[in-house]
Amino acid sequence: MSVAPRTLPDVTDIASSAARPRAAEPSPQYLRDLALLRRVRDRIDREYARPLNVEALARGVNMSAGHLSRQFRRAYGESPYSYLMTRRIERAMALLRRGDLSVTEVCFAVGCSSLGTFSTRFTELVGVPPSVYRRESAREAQGMPPCVAKRVMRPIRNREASSTGAQ
Protein backbone atom coordinates (compact mmCIF):
# COMPACT_ATOMS: atom_id res chain seq x y z
CA MET A 1 0.00 0.00 0.00
CA SER A 2 1.51 3.28 -1.06
CA VAL A 3 1.00 6.56 0.68
CA ALA A 4 0.65 9.57 -1.59
CA PRO A 5 3.22 12.24 -0.88
CA ARG A 6 1.92 15.53 0.39
CA THR A 7 1.69 18.22 -2.20
CA LEU A 8 2.53 21.84 -1.63
CA PRO A 9 -1.12 23.00 -1.30
CA ASP A 10 -1.76 20.39 1.41
CA VAL A 11 1.22 21.61 3.45
CA THR A 12 0.10 25.22 2.96
CA ASP A 13 -3.41 24.39 4.18
CA ILE A 14 -2.04 22.72 7.29
CA ALA A 15 0.29 25.63 8.05
CA SER A 16 -2.43 28.25 7.56
CA SER A 17 -4.93 26.38 9.73
CA ALA A 18 -2.34 26.12 12.51
CA ALA A 19 -1.60 29.84 12.27
CA ARG A 20 -5.26 30.86 12.31
CA PRO A 21 -6.28 32.29 15.68
CA ARG A 22 -8.86 30.31 17.56
CA ALA A 23 -11.88 31.89 19.16
CA ALA A 24 -10.79 32.68 22.68
CA GLU A 25 -13.05 32.47 25.66
CA PRO A 26 -14.34 35.93 26.59
CA SER A 27 -12.50 37.40 29.53
CA PRO A 28 -14.30 37.84 32.85
CA GLN A 29 -13.92 41.62 32.48
CA TYR A 30 -15.59 41.53 29.04
CA LEU A 31 -18.49 39.50 30.48
CA ARG A 32 -18.88 42.01 33.35
CA ASP A 33 -18.84 44.85 30.81
CA LEU A 34 -21.56 43.12 28.78
CA ALA A 35 -23.79 42.87 31.84
CA LEU A 36 -23.24 46.58 32.53
CA LEU A 37 -23.92 47.44 28.89
CA ARG A 38 -27.24 45.60 29.09
CA ARG A 39 -28.10 47.73 32.11
CA VAL A 40 -27.24 50.88 30.16
CA ARG A 41 -29.32 49.74 27.17
CA ASP A 42 -32.26 48.88 29.43
CA ARG A 43 -32.00 52.28 31.13
CA ILE A 44 -32.07 54.00 27.74
CA ASP A 45 -35.13 51.95 26.75
CA ARG A 46 -36.92 52.93 29.99
CA GLU A 47 -35.84 56.55 30.31
CA TYR A 48 -35.51 57.70 26.68
CA ALA A 49 -37.80 60.70 27.35
CA ARG A 50 -35.59 62.01 30.16
CA PRO A 51 -32.47 64.09 29.62
CA LEU A 52 -29.75 61.45 29.23
CA ASN A 53 -26.14 61.82 28.20
CA VAL A 54 -23.23 59.42 27.92
CA GLU A 55 -21.53 60.81 31.03
CA ALA A 56 -24.61 60.18 33.19
CA LEU A 57 -25.08 56.70 31.74
CA ALA A 58 -21.41 55.91 32.39
CA ARG A 59 -21.59 57.15 35.99
CA GLY A 60 -24.55 54.84 36.56
CA VAL A 61 -22.38 51.79 35.82
CA ASN A 62 -19.05 53.13 37.17
CA MET A 63 -17.35 53.42 33.77
CA SER A 64 -15.72 56.32 32.04
CA ALA A 65 -17.73 57.85 29.22
CA GLY A 66 -15.05 56.87 26.70
CA HIS A 67 -14.93 53.25 27.84
CA LEU A 68 -18.72 53.01 27.82
CA SER A 69 -18.91 54.42 24.30
CA ARG A 70 -16.23 52.06 22.96
CA GLN A 71 -17.69 48.97 24.61
CA PHE A 72 -21.27 49.86 23.68
CA ARG A 73 -20.28 50.32 20.03
CA ARG A 74 -18.34 47.05 20.11
CA ALA A 75 -21.30 45.15 21.57
CA TYR A 76 -24.23 46.79 19.74
CA GLY A 77 -22.70 48.34 16.63
CA GLU A 78 -23.65 51.92 17.47
CA SER A 79 -22.90 54.56 20.09
CA PRO A 80 -25.08 55.00 23.18
CA TYR A 81 -26.25 58.37 21.81
CA SER A 82 -27.23 56.82 18.48
CA TYR A 83 -29.13 54.06 20.29
CA LEU A 84 -30.92 56.66 22.45
CA MET A 85 -31.91 58.73 19.43
CA THR A 86 -33.19 55.63 17.62
CA ARG A 87 -35.42 54.82 20.62
CA ARG A 88 -36.69 58.40 20.68
CA ILE A 89 -37.42 58.36 16.95
CA GLU A 90 -39.26 55.03 17.22
CA ARG A 91 -41.49 56.51 19.92
CA ALA A 92 -41.91 59.72 17.92
CA MET A 93 -43.08 57.69 14.94
CA ALA A 94 -45.81 56.10 17.06
CA LEU A 95 -46.92 59.49 18.40
CA LEU A 96 -46.91 61.04 14.93
CA ARG A 97 -49.02 58.16 13.55
CA ARG A 98 -51.66 58.94 16.18
CA GLY A 99 -51.94 62.40 14.67
CA ASP A 100 -53.16 64.25 17.78
CA LEU A 101 -49.84 65.98 18.61
CA SER A 102 -47.85 68.52 16.64
CA VAL A 103 -44.28 67.76 15.59
CA THR A 104 -43.00 70.17 18.26
CA GLU A 105 -45.06 68.46 20.99
CA VAL A 106 -43.79 65.06 19.86
CA CYS A 107 -40.20 66.35 19.87
CA PHE A 108 -40.43 67.38 23.52
CA ALA A 109 -42.51 64.33 24.52
CA VAL A 110 -39.73 61.96 23.46
CA GLY A 111 -37.01 63.87 25.32
CA CYS A 112 -35.44 65.98 22.57
CA SER A 113 -34.72 69.57 23.50
CA SER A 114 -34.03 70.85 19.99
CA LEU A 115 -36.60 70.68 17.22
CA GLY A 116 -33.85 71.09 14.62
CA THR A 117 -31.80 68.16 15.92
CA PHE A 118 -34.94 66.06 16.25
CA SER A 119 -36.03 66.80 12.68
CA THR A 120 -32.57 66.13 11.27
CA ARG A 121 -32.18 62.81 13.09
CA PHE A 122 -35.75 61.79 12.25
CA THR A 123 -35.09 62.45 8.56
CA GLU A 124 -31.80 60.50 8.69
CA LEU A 125 -33.44 57.43 10.24
CA VAL A 126 -36.85 57.45 8.59
CA GLY A 127 -36.08 59.06 5.26
CA VAL A 128 -38.68 61.84 5.41
CA PRO A 129 -39.16 64.86 7.72
CA PRO A 130 -41.48 64.36 10.73
CA SER A 131 -44.20 66.61 9.29
CA VAL A 132 -44.31 64.60 6.05
CA TYR A 133 -44.26 61.34 8.01
CA ARG A 134 -47.16 62.51 10.17
CA ARG A 135 -49.23 63.43 7.12
CA GLU A 136 -48.44 60.29 5.08
CA SER A 137 -48.55 57.74 7.89
CA ALA A 138 -52.07 58.72 8.88
CA ARG A 139 -53.15 57.84 5.35
CA GLU A 140 -51.05 54.65 5.10
CA ALA A 141 -51.95 53.28 8.54
CA GLN A 142 -55.66 53.86 8.20
CA GLY A 143 -57.39 50.62 9.16
CA MET A 144 -54.10 48.89 10.04
CA PRO A 145 -53.84 47.36 13.54
CA PRO A 146 -51.34 49.31 15.69
CA CYS A 147 -49.14 46.26 16.26
CA VAL A 148 -48.74 45.79 12.50
CA ALA A 149 -48.20 49.51 11.90
CA LYS A 150 -45.43 49.56 14.51
CA ARG A 151 -43.61 46.66 12.85
CA VAL A 152 -44.00 47.95 9.30
CA MET A 153 -43.07 51.55 10.07
CA ARG A 154 -39.96 51.03 12.23
CA PRO A 155 -37.02 53.31 11.45
CA ILE A 156 -34.02 52.00 9.61
CA ARG A 157 -30.98 51.93 11.87
CA ASN A 158 -27.53 53.36 11.33
CA ARG A 159 -28.36 56.00 8.72
CA GLU A 160 -29.61 53.56 6.10
CA ALA A 161 -32.80 55.41 5.22
CA SER A 162 -33.74 54.99 1.60
CA SER A 163 -34.18 58.05 -0.55
CA THR A 164 -37.71 56.93 -1.46
CA GLY A 165 -39.24 57.42 1.99
CA ALA A 166 -40.15 55.53 5.15
CA GLN A 167 -40.20 51.78 5.21
C-alpha positions as CSV (number, residue, x, y, z in Angstrom):
1,M,0.0,0.0,0.0
2,S,1.5,3.3,-1.1
3,V,1.0,6.6,0.7
4,A,0.6,9.6,-1.6
5,P,3.2,12.2,-0.9
6,R,1.9,15.5,0.4
7,T,1.7,18.2,-2.2
8,L,2.5,21.8,-1.6
9,P,-1.1,23.0,-1.3
10,D,-1.8,20.4,1.4
11,V,1.2,21.6,3.5
12,T,0.1,25.2,3.0
13,D,-3.4,24.4,4.2
14,I,-2.0,22.7,7.3
15,A,0.3,25.6,8.1
16,S,-2.4,28.2,7.6
17,S,-4.9,26.4,9.7
18,A,-2.3,26.1,12.5
19,A,-1.6,29.8,12.3
20,R,-5.3,30.9,12.3
21,P,-6.3,32.3,15.7
22,R,-8.9,30.3,17.6
23,A,-11.9,31.9,19.2
24,A,-10.8,32.7,22.7
25,E,-13.1,32.5,25.7
26,P,-14.3,35.9,26.6
27,S,-12.5,37.4,29.5
28,P,-14.3,37.8,32.8
29,Q,-13.9,41.6,32.5
30,Y,-15.6,41.5,29.0
31,L,-18.5,39.5,30.5
32,R,-18.9,42.0,33.3
33,D,-18.8,44.9,30.8
34,L,-21.6,43.1,28.8
35,A,-23.8,42.9,31.8
36,L,-23.2,46.6,32.5
37,L,-23.9,47.4,28.9
38,R,-27.2,45.6,29.1
39,R,-28.1,47.7,32.1
40,V,-27.2,50.9,30.2
41,R,-29.3,49.7,27.2
42,D,-32.3,48.9,29.4
43,R,-32.0,52.3,31.1
44,I,-32.1,54.0,27.7
45,D,-35.1,52.0,26.7
46,R,-36.9,52.9,30.0
47,E,-35.8,56.6,30.3
48,Y,-35.5,57.7,26.7
49,A,-37.8,60.7,27.4
50,R,-35.6,62.0,30.2
51,P,-32.5,64.1,29.6
52,L,-29.7,61.4,29.2
53,N,-26.1,61.8,28.2
54,V,-23.2,59.4,27.9
55,E,-21.5,60.8,31.0
56,A,-24.6,60.2,33.2
57,L,-25.1,56.7,31.7
58,A,-21.4,55.9,32.4
59,R,-21.6,57.2,36.0
60,G,-24.5,54.8,36.6
61,V,-22.4,51.8,35.8
62,N,-19.0,53.1,37.2
63,M,-17.3,53.4,33.8
64,S,-15.7,56.3,32.0
65,A,-17.7,57.8,29.2
66,G,-15.1,56.9,26.7
67,H,-14.9,53.2,27.8
68,L,-18.7,53.0,27.8
69,S,-18.9,54.4,24.3
70,R,-16.2,52.1,23.0
71,Q,-17.7,49.0,24.6
72,F,-21.3,49.9,23.7
73,R,-20.3,50.3,20.0
74,R,-18.3,47.0,20.1
75,A,-21.3,45.1,21.6
76,Y,-24.2,46.8,19.7
77,G,-22.7,48.3,16.6
78,E,-23.6,51.9,17.5
79,S,-22.9,54.6,20.1
80,P,-25.1,55.0,23.2
81,Y,-26.2,58.4,21.8
82,S,-27.2,56.8,18.5
83,Y,-29.1,54.1,20.3
84,L,-30.9,56.7,22.4
85,M,-31.9,58.7,19.4
86,T,-33.2,55.6,17.6
87,R,-35.4,54.8,20.6
88,R,-36.7,58.4,20.7
89,I,-37.4,58.4,17.0
90,E,-39.3,55.0,17.2
91,R,-41.5,56.5,19.9
92,A,-41.9,59.7,17.9
93,M,-43.1,57.7,14.9
94,A,-45.8,56.1,17.1
95,L,-46.9,59.5,18.4
96,L,-46.9,61.0,14.9
97,R,-49.0,58.2,13.6
98,R,-51.7,58.9,16.2
99,G,-51.9,62.4,14.7
100,D,-53.2,64.2,17.8
101,L,-49.8,66.0,18.6
102,S,-47.9,68.5,16.6
103,V,-44.3,67.8,15.6
104,T,-43.0,70.2,18.3
105,E,-45.1,68.5,21.0
106,V,-43.8,65.1,19.9
107,C,-40.2,66.4,19.9
108,F,-40.4,67.4,23.5
109,A,-42.5,64.3,24.5
110,V,-39.7,62.0,23.5
111,G,-37.0,63.9,25.3
112,C,-35.4,66.0,22.6
113,S,-34.7,69.6,23.5
114,S,-34.0,70.8,20.0
115,L,-36.6,70.7,17.2
116,G,-33.9,71.1,14.6
117,T,-31.8,68.2,15.9
118,F,-34.9,66.1,16.2
119,S,-36.0,66.8,12.7
120,T,-32.6,66.1,11.3
121,R,-32.2,62.8,13.1
122,F,-35.7,61.8,12.2
123,T,-35.1,62.4,8.6
124,E,-31.8,60.5,8.7
125,L,-33.4,57.4,10.2
126,V,-36.9,57.4,8.6
127,G,-36.1,59.1,5.3
128,V,-38.7,61.8,5.4
129,P,-39.2,64.9,7.7
130,P,-41.5,64.4,10.7
131,S,-44.2,66.6,9.3
132,V,-44.3,64.6,6.1
133,Y,-44.3,61.3,8.0
134,R,-47.2,62.5,10.2
135,R,-49.2,63.4,7.1
136,E,-48.4,60.3,5.1
137,S,-48.5,57.7,7.9
138,A,-52.1,58.7,8.9
139,R,-53.1,57.8,5.4
140,E,-51.0,54.7,5.1
141,A,-52.0,53.3,8.5
142,Q,-55.7,53.9,8.2
143,G,-57.4,50.6,9.2
144,M,-54.1,48.9,10.0
145,P,-53.8,47.4,13.5
146,P,-51.3,49.3,15.7
147,C,-49.1,46.3,16.3
148,V,-48.7,45.8,12.5
149,A,-48.2,49.5,11.9
150,K,-45.4,49.6,14.5
151,R,-43.6,46.7,12.8
152,V,-44.0,47.9,9.3
153,M,-43.1,51.6,10.1
154,R,-40.0,51.0,12.2
155,P,-37.0,53.3,11.5
156,I,-34.0,52.0,9.6
157,R,-31.0,51.9,11.9
158,N,-27.5,53.4,11.3
159,R,-28.4,56.0,8.7
160,E,-29.6,53.6,6.1
161,A,-32.8,55.4,5.2
162,S,-33.7,55.0,1.6
163,S,-34.2,58.1,-0.6
164,T,-37.7,56.9,-1.5
165,G,-39.2,57.4,2.0
166,A,-40.2,55.5,5.2
167,Q,-40.2,51.8,5.2
